[in-house]
Amino acid sequence: MTTTFPAVRRHLEEAYRLLGGNDELSERTRQALDILIDALLAAEYRAPRRSATIIDFPAQPKPRKRGQMSSQPTGK
């Protein structure tokens, strides 16, 4: 199982945001979270990327120009 770095980072950033106090414990915890978030970002971009599967879609028909006859009955 691989780590979901973006989800972990969002949770750490939310914890950082919730520590809004000016007391020493809040400030020290924010500093520690800041270090963790930076380390997580470095690990996130160092991790190997999984390759993507490219799906070919069929070509879309060109839209008809206004006034062009249709081969479909109009229902009249």
MIKOL-701480 format. One record per residue: x, y, z of N, C-alpha, C in turn; residue in three letters. Coordinates in nm, 3 decimals. Layout:
N
r n_u=X n_v=Y n_w=Z ca_u=X ca_v=Y ca_w=Z c_u=X c_v=Y c_w=Z residu=ALA
...
END
This chain:
76
r n_u=0.085 n_v=-0.118 n_w=0.000 ca_u=0.000 ca_v=0.000 ca_w=0.000 c_u=0.089 c_v=0.124 c_w=0.000 residu=MET
r n_u=0.055 n_v=0.221 n_w=-0.082 ca_u=0.134 ca_v=0.342 ca_w=-0.090 c_u=0.073 c_v=0.452 c_w=-0.002 residu=THR
r n_u=0.158 n_v=0.543 n_w=0.041 ca_u=0.113 ca_v=0.654 ca_w=0.125 c_u=0.048 c_v=0.760 c_w=0.037 residu=THR
r n_u=-0.061 n_v=0.816 n_w=0.084 ca_u=-0.127 ca_v=0.926 ca_w=0.013 c_u=-0.073 c_v=1.056 c_w=0.069 residu=THR
r n_u=0.041 n_v=1.098 n_w=0.018 ca_u=0.109 ca_v=1.217 ca_w=0.070 c_u=0.020 c_v=1.342 c_w=0.070 residu=PHE
r n_u=-0.054 n_v=1.370 n_w=-0.037 ca_u=-0.137 ca_v=1.492 ca_w=-0.034 c_u=-0.240 c_v=1.491 c_w=0.079 residu=PRO
r n_u=-0.298 n_v=1.375 n_w=0.109 ca_u=-0.397 ca_v=1.367 ca_w=0.217 c_u=-0.331 c_v=1.390 c_w=0.352 residu=ALA
r n_u=-0.214 n_v=1.330 n_w=0.372 ca_u=-0.142 ca_v=1.349 ca_w=0.499 c_u=-0.104 c_v=1.495 c_w=0.515 residu=VAL
r n_u=-0.056 n_v=1.555 n_w=0.407 ca_u=-0.016 ca_v=1.697 ca_w=0.412 c_u=-0.136 c_v=1.785 c_w=0.445 residu=ARG
r n_u=-0.253 n_v=1.757 n_w=0.387 ca_u=-0.372 ca_v=1.837 ca_w=0.418 c_u=-0.408 c_v=1.828 c_w=0.566 residu=ARG
r n_u=-0.396 n_v=1.708 n_w=0.624 ca_u=-0.427 ca_v=1.693 ca_w=0.766 c_u=-0.328 c_v=1.770 c_w=0.853 residu=HIS
r n_u=-0.201 n_v=1.764 n_w=0.819 ca_u=-0.100 ca_v=1.839 ca_w=0.896 c_u=-0.122 c_v=1.989 c_w=0.883 residu=LEU
r n_u=-0.156 n_v=2.035 n_w=0.762 ca_u=-0.182 ca_v=2.177 ca_w=0.743 c_u=-0.306 c_v=2.221 c_w=0.820 residu=GLU
r n_u=-0.407 n_v=2.134 n_w=0.829 ca_u=-0.527 ca_v=2.166 ca_w=0.907 c_u=-0.493 c_v=2.174 c_w=1.055 residu=GLU
r n_u=-0.410 n_v=2.081 n_w=1.103 ca_u=-0.367 ca_v=2.084 ca_w=1.243 c_u=-0.291 c_v=2.215 c_w=1.271 residu=ALA
r n_u=-0.205 n_v=2.255 n_w=1.179 ca_u=-0.129 ca_v=2.379 ca_w=1.192 c_u=-0.226 c_v=2.498 c_w=1.203 residu=TYR
r n_u=-0.328 n_v=2.497 n_w=1.117 ca_u=-0.426 ca_v=2.607 ca_w=1.115 c_u=-0.505 c_v=2.612 c_w=1.246 residu=ARG
r n_u=-0.535 n_v=2.496 n_w=1.302 ca_u=-0.614 ca_v=2.492 ca_w=1.424 c_u=-0.537 c_v=2.537 c_w=1.547 residu=LEU
r n_u=-0.405 n_v=2.539 n_w=1.540 ca_u=-0.323 ca_v=2.584 ca_w=1.652 c_u=-0.305 c_v=2.735 c_w=1.644 residu=LEU
r n_u=-0.409 n_v=2.808 n_w=1.677 ca_u=-0.406 ca_v=2.953 ca_w=1.660 c_u=-0.361 c_v=3.029 c_w=1.784 residu=GLY
r n_u=-0.334 n_v=2.958 n_w=1.894 ca_u=-0.298 ca_v=3.026 ca_w=2.017 c_u=-0.161 c_v=3.091 c_w=2.013 residu=GLY
r n_u=-0.139 n_v=3.187 n_w=2.103 ca_u=-0.010 ca_v=3.255 ca_w=2.113 c_u=0.076 c_v=3.199 c_w=2.225 residu=ASN
r n_u=0.029 n_v=3.091 n_w=2.288 ca_u=0.106 ca_v=3.034 ca_w=2.398 c_u=0.226 c_v=2.956 c_w=2.343 residu=ASP
r n_u=0.321 n_v=2.928 n_w=2.429 ca_u=0.446 ca_v=2.864 ca_w=2.389 c_u=0.422 c_v=2.726 c_w=2.328 residu=GLU
r n_u=0.332 n_v=2.648 n_w=2.385 ca_u=0.305 ca_v=2.513 ca_w=2.334 c_u=0.250 c_v=2.518 c_w=2.191 residu=LEU
r n_u=0.157 n_v=2.610 n_w=2.165 ca_u=0.101 ca_v=2.623 ca_w=2.030 c_u=0.210 c_v=2.664 c_w=1.930 residu=SER
r n_u=0.293 n_v=2.760 n_w=1.969 ca_u=0.399 ca_v=2.807 ca_w=1.879 c_u=0.501 c_v=2.696 c_w=1.850 residu=GLU
r n_u=0.540 n_v=2.621 n_w=1.953 ca_u=0.637 ca_v=2.513 ca_w=1.933 c_u=0.577 c_v=2.400 c_w=1.850 residu=ARG
r n_u=0.449 n_v=2.373 n_w=1.871 ca_u=0.382 ca_v=2.269 ca_w=1.792 c_u=0.371 c_v=2.311 c_w=1.646 residu=THR
r n_u=0.340 n_v=2.439 n_w=1.621 ca_u=0.336 ca_v=2.489 ca_w=1.483 c_u=0.473 c_v=2.478 c_w=1.417 residu=ARG
r n_u=0.580 n_v=2.508 n_w=1.491 ca_u=0.715 ca_v=2.495 ca_w=1.435 c_u=0.744 c_v=2.349 c_w=1.399 residu=GLN
r n_u=0.704 n_v=2.256 n_w=1.487 ca_u=0.726 ca_v=2.114 ca_w=1.460 c_u=0.644 c_v=2.069 c_w=1.339 residu=ALA
r n_u=0.519 n_v=2.115 n_w=1.331 ca_u=0.435 ca_v=2.080 ca_w=1.216 c_u=0.492 c_v=2.138 c_w=1.087 residu=LEU
r n_u=0.546 n_v=2.258 n_w=1.095 ca_u=0.608 ca_v=2.321 ca_w=0.978 c_u=0.723 c_v=2.235 c_w=0.925 residu=ASP
r n_u=0.804 n_v=2.182 n_w=1.016 ca_u=0.916 ca_v=2.095 ca_w=0.976 c_u=0.861 c_v=1.966 c_w=0.914 residu=ILE
r n_u=0.757 n_v=1.909 n_w=0.975 ca_u=0.697 ca_v=1.786 ca_w=0.921 c_u=0.637 c_v=1.809 c_w=0.782 residu=LEU
r n_u=0.569 n_v=1.921 n_w=0.765 ca_u=0.507 ca_v=1.951 ca_w=0.635 c_u=0.615 c_v=1.967 c_w=0.529 residu=ILE
r n_u=0.724 n_v=2.036 n_w=0.561 ca_u=0.834 ca_v=2.051 ca_w=0.466 c_u=0.895 c_v=1.915 c_w=0.431 residu=ASP
r n_u=0.916 n_v=1.830 n_w=0.531 ca_u=0.972 ca_v=1.697 ca_w=0.506 c_u=0.877 c_v=1.613 c_w=0.422 residu=ALA
r n_u=0.748 n_v=1.625 n_w=0.447 ca_u=0.649 ca_v=1.551 ca_w=0.371 c_u=0.645 c_v=1.597 c_w=0.226 residu=LEU
r n_u=0.654 n_v=1.728 n_w=0.205 ca_u=0.658 ca_v=1.780 ca_w=0.067 c_u=0.779 c_v=1.726 c_w=-0.007 residu=LEU
r n_u=0.894 n_v=1.725 n_w=0.059 ca_u=1.015 ca_v=1.672 ca_w=-0.005 c_u=0.996 c_v=1.524 c_w=-0.039 residu=ALA
r n_u=0.939 n_v=1.446 n_w=0.052 ca_u=0.917 ca_v=1.303 ca_w=0.027 c_u=0.813 c_v=1.284 c_w=-0.084 residu=ALA
r n_u=0.711 n_v=1.370 n_w=-0.086 ca_u=0.605 ca_v=1.358 ca_w=-0.186 c_u=0.662 c_v=1.375 c_w=-0.327 residu=GLU
r n_u=0.750 n_v=1.471 n_w=-0.345 ca_u=0.803 ca_v=1.496 ca_w=-0.479 c_u=0.924 c_v=1.410 c_w=-0.512 residu=TYR
r n_u=0.978 n_v=1.340 n_w=-0.413 ca_u=1.086 ca_v=1.245 ca_w=-0.437 c_u=1.031 c_v=1.108 c_w=-0.473 residu=ARG
r n_u=0.909 n_v=1.080 n_w=-0.431 ca_u=0.849 ca_v=0.949 ca_w=-0.455 c_u=0.830 c_v=0.926 c_w=-0.604 residu=ALA
r n_u=0.853 n_v=0.802 n_w=-0.649 ca_u=0.836 ca_v=0.774 ca_w=-0.792 c_u=0.689 c_v=0.788 c_w=-0.831 residu=PRO
r n_u=0.668 n_v=0.842 n_w=-0.947 ca_u=0.532 ca_v=0.861 ca_w=-0.998 c_u=0.486 c_v=0.733 c_w=-1.068 residu=ARG
r n_u=0.359 n_v=0.702 n_w=-1.050 ca_u=0.303 ca_v=0.589 ca_w=-1.122 c_u=0.269 c_v=0.634 c_w=-1.263 residu=ARG
r n_u=0.288 n_v=0.544 n_w=-1.357 ca_u=0.258 ca_v=0.580 ca_w=-1.495 c_u=0.107 c_v=0.579 c_w=-1.516 residu=SER
r n_u=0.064 n_v=0.660 n_w=-1.606 ca_u=-0.078 ca_v=0.671 ca_w=-1.636 c_u=-0.111 c_v=0.588 c_w=-1.759 residu=ALA
r n_u=-0.233 n_v=0.544 n_w=-1.767 ca_u=-0.281 ca_v=0.473 ca_w=-1.885 c_u=-0.353 c_v=0.575 c_w=-1.973 residu=THR
r n_u=-0.312 n_v=0.581 n_w=-2.097 ca_u=-0.372 ca_v=0.675 ca_w=-2.190 c_u=-0.479 c_v=0.601 c_w=-2.269 residu=ILE
r n_u=-0.599 n_v=0.657 n_w=-2.270 ca_u=-0.712 ca_v=0.595 ca_w=-2.339 c_u=-0.740 c_v=0.675 c_w=-2.465 residu=ILE
r n_u=-0.741 n_v=0.606 n_w=-2.579 ca_u=-0.773 ca_v=0.672 ca_w=-2.706 c_u=-0.924 c_v=0.678 c_w=-2.722 residu=ASP
r n_u=-0.975 n_v=0.796 n_w=-2.746 ca_u=-1.117 ca_v=0.813 ca_w=-2.773 c_u=-1.137 c_v=0.820 c_w=-2.923 residu=PHE
r n_u=-1.249 n_v=0.769 n_w=-2.974 ca_u=-1.273 ca_v=0.779 ca_w=-3.118 c_u=-1.287 c_v=0.925 c_w=-3.159 residu=PRO
r n_u=-1.249 n_v=0.952 n_w=-3.283 ca_u=-1.258 ca_v=1.089 ca_w=-3.334 c_u=-1.404 c_v=1.133 c_w=-3.336 residu=ALA
r n_u=-1.428 n_v=1.256 n_w=-3.297 ca_u=-1.562 ca_v=1.312 ca_w=-3.297 c_u=-1.598 c_v=1.358 c_w=-3.439 residu=GLN
r n_u=-1.720 n_v=1.330 n_w=-3.483 ca_u=-1.758 ca_v=1.380 ca_w=-3.616 c_u=-1.764 c_v=1.533 c_w=-3.613 residu=PRO
r n_u=-1.733 n_v=1.592 n_w=-3.726 ca_u=-1.737 ca_v=1.737 ca_w=-3.733 c_u=-1.882 c_v=1.784 c_w=-3.725 residu=LYS
r n_u=-1.907 n_v=1.894 n_w=-3.654 ca_u=-2.046 ca_v=1.943 ca_w=-3.645 c_u=-2.094 c_v=1.992 c_w=-3.781 residu=PRO
r n_u=-2.224 n_v=1.970 n_w=-3.806 ca_u=-2.281 ca_v=2.016 ca_w=-3.933 c_u=-2.291 c_v=2.167 c_w=-3.934 residu=ARG
r n_u=-2.275 n_v=2.223 n_w=-4.050 ca_u=-2.293 ca_v=2.367 ca_w=-4.064 c_u=-2.441 c_v=2.397 c_w=-4.075 residu=LYS
r n_u=-2.476 n_v=2.514 n_w=-4.034 ca_u=-2.615 ca_v=2.558 ca_w=-4.038 c_u=-2.667 c_v=2.551 c_w=-4.182 residu=ARG
r n_u=-2.786 n_v=2.497 n_w=-4.200 ca_u=-2.846 ca_v=2.490 ca_w=-4.333 c_u=-2.809 c_v=2.363 c_w=-4.408 residu=GLY
r n_u=-2.722 n_v=2.282 n_w=-4.354 ca_u=-2.680 ca_v=2.159 ca_w=-4.420 c_u=-2.790 c_v=2.055 c_w=-4.402 residu=GLN
r n_u=-2.817 n_v=1.980 n_w=-4.505 ca_u=-2.923 ca_v=1.878 ca_w=-4.502 c_u=-2.881 c_v=1.763 c_w=-4.414 residu=MET
r n_u=-2.978 n_v=1.707 n_w=-4.346 ca_u=-2.955 ca_v=1.592 ca_w=-4.261 c_u=-3.017 c_v=1.471 c_w=-4.326 residu=SER
r n_u=-2.959 n_v=1.354 n_w=-4.302 ca_u=-3.016 ca_v=1.232 ca_w=-4.357 c_u=-3.122 c_v=1.177 c_w=-4.263 residu=SER
r n_u=-3.140 n_v=1.237 n_w=-4.145 ca_u=-3.240 ca_v=1.193 ca_w=-4.048 c_u=-3.374 c_v=1.258 c_w=-4.079 residu=GLN
r n_u=-3.484 n_v=1.184 n_w=-4.065 ca_u=-3.616 ca_v=1.248 ca_w=-4.085 c_u=-3.643 c_v=1.349 c_w=-3.974 residu=PRO
r n_u=-3.714 n_v=1.454 n_w=-4.007 ca_u=-3.741 ca_v=1.560 ca_w=-3.911 c_u=-3.863 c_v=1.532 c_w=-3.827 residu=THR
r n_u=-3.940 n_v=1.432 n_w=-3.855 ca_u=-4.056 ca_v=1.398 ca_w=-3.777 c_u=-4.181 c_v=1.473 c_w=-3.818 residu=GLY
r n_u=-4.182 n_v=1.537 n_w=-3.935 ca_u=-4.301 ca_v=1.612 ca_w=-3.982 c_u=-4.397 c_v=1.521 c_w=-4.051 residu=LYS
END
